[in-house]
Each structure stands twice: as C-alpha cells, then as structure tokens.
Amino acid sequence: MTVSTSGNQPPARGDAATLLDTFPVIKYWYVNVYSVGDAYGGPEEGGWWYSVGEFLESKGRFSTKPAAEEYKAQVEANVEQTGTYNMGNGPHDGVGPDGEPDDAYLTRGGTWGEEKIKVLVQSYPGRDFPQERPFYE
C-alpha cells in the first residue's frame, strides 16, 4: 500500500513565510498593574525626566482585546491609589552640603512625586519599564 502525501507536504526548508502561514497565530492580551512615577534623567538641557513603572501583578490573560479592556475597567474601579510621595533615591537626594534642598544635587534615576497605580492592557506579560535607563543624547 502506498500513501500519497501530495498536497499535505510541509513547506520546503527555508520558506519561512509559507511555514508561518501554516500555523495559527495565538495572541493574548494581559491586564497588568503598575506603580508608575517620574524619574530624574539628568541635568542636560535644564533637567529631564522619564516615566518608570514597577510591575506589581497581572490580573489576567485574555484572547481578545475587547475582553481585556472590559476587565481593565473593572480592575481600575477597584484600584486604590497609595498616596505615597517619592523623594528621589532617599533623604540625601536633592540636598546640598548645607542640608538645604538643591536641584544641583539630584541623583539620576531617583523617582519624584506622587506614586500612581496604573492598569494597562498589553500584548505581553507585565515587566518593569524601562528595561534600561534612558540616556540623554
């Protein structure tokens, strides 16, 4: 007995586009919760800041974005803001030798201002951001 495989042959090796077309694309949407703040980047151009996010937890994984967005709204309705106010990298940050506040003594990466809890819908599991501290160019 001979079994014919014509029409069911796998794509030739090296034909990546054809190979990818043979598999279904599975994409999930994640509802991720972060503590978000502003970090001091440096003194260039009068001082610059960037957003930082500490990943707290993932609330779920969904197969459709609308389902994730709907659940995000439910999570946001129950999020309590901490009211925490960040003062850089500690009590020494932004303080001159005389013990008085002085922006010339801010240290890079220190998070300043009120901490905010944010809920985001993302196409990947949550992670801290940025993954690398940005630099002024």
C-alpha positions in Angstrom: 0.0 0.0 0.0 1.3 3.4 -0.9 0.3 6.5 1.0 0.1 9.7 -1.0 1.1 12.9 0.8 0.8 15.3 -2.1 -1.0 18.5 -1.1 -0.1 17.8 2.6 3.7 18.2 2.2 5.3 20.6 4.7 6.8 23.6 3.1 10.4 23.4 1.9 13.0 24.2 4.4 13.9 27.9 4.3 10.4 29.0 3.1 9.7 30.9 6.4 6.7 32.8 5.1 4.9 29.7 3.9 5.8 27.9 7.1 4.3 30.7 9.3 1.1 30.6 7.2 0.6 27.0 8.2 0.4 27.8 11.9 -2.3 29.8 13.7 -1.2 33.0 15.3 -2.1 32.9 19.0 -2.0 36.3 20.7 -3.1 37.1 24.2 -3.8 40.4 25.9 -2.7 40.9 29.5 -4.2 43.2 32.1 -1.1 44.4 34.0 -0.9 46.6 37.1 2.0 49.0 37.7 3.3 51.6 40.2 4.2 54.5 37.9 6.3 57.6 38.6 8.7 60.1 37.1 12.5 59.6 37.5 15.2 62.2 37.1 17.2 61.6 34.0 19.9 64.2 34.4 20.8 67.9 34.3 21.1 68.2 30.5 19.0 70.9 28.8 17.9 72.2 32.2 16.9 68.7 33.5 14.9 66.0 32.0 12.6 63.2 33.4 11.3 59.9 32.2 8.5 57.5 33.2 9.2 54.4 35.2 6.9 51.6 36.0 7.3 48.8 38.6 5.3 45.8 37.6 3.0 44.8 40.5 0.8 42.0 39.1 -1.0 40.6 36.1 -4.8 40.4 36.7 -5.5 38.1 33.8 -4.8 36.9 30.2 -7.5 37.3 27.5 -7.8 36.1 24.0 -9.4 39.3 22.7 -8.5 42.9 23.4 -12.1 44.0 24.0 -12.4 41.4 26.8 -9.2 42.6 28.3 -10.3 46.2 28.1 -13.6 45.4 29.8 -11.8 43.6 32.6 -9.3 46.5 32.9 -12.2 48.9 33.6 -13.4 46.6 36.4 -9.9 46.5 37.9 -9.4 50.3 37.6 -12.7 50.8 39.5 -11.2 48.9 42.5 -7.7 50.3 42.5 -6.8 52.4 45.5 -4.1 55.0 45.0 -1.4 54.7 47.7 -0.9 58.4 48.2 2.8 57.7 48.5 5.1 60.6 47.6 8.5 59.6 46.4 11.5 61.8 47.2 14.2 60.5 44.9 16.8 57.9 46.0 16.4 58.7 49.6 16.7 61.6 52.1 20.1 62.7 50.7 18.8 63.1 47.2 18.4 66.7 46.1 20.1 68.1 49.3 23.2 70.2 49.2 26.1 70.1 51.6 24.4 72.6 53.8 21.4 70.4 54.2 19.1 72.6 52.2 17.1 71.4 49.1 19.2 72.0 45.9 18.3 70.6 42.5 22.0 70.6 41.6 22.3 67.6 43.9 19.6 65.4 42.4 20.8 61.9 41.5 19.9 60.2 38.3 17.1 57.6 38.4 15.5 58.9 41.6 11.7 58.8 41.4 10.0 62.0 42.5 6.3 62.9 43.0 3.2 61.1 43.8 3.1 57.4 43.0 0.3 56.3 40.7 -1.2 52.9 40.3 -1.9 52.3 36.6 -3.7 49.4 34.9 -2.7 48.7 31.3 -3.8 46.3 28.6 -0.6 44.9 26.9 0.2 42.2 24.4 2.9 40.8 26.7 3.1 39.7 30.4 3.9 42.6 32.7 7.5 43.7 33.4 9.2 46.8 34.9 9.9 49.6 32.5 12.0 50.9 31.1 14.2 47.8 30.9 17.2 50.1 30.6 17.6 53.6 32.0 17.5 56.1 29.1 20.4 58.4 28.4 20.4 61.9 27.1 21.9 62.2 23.6 
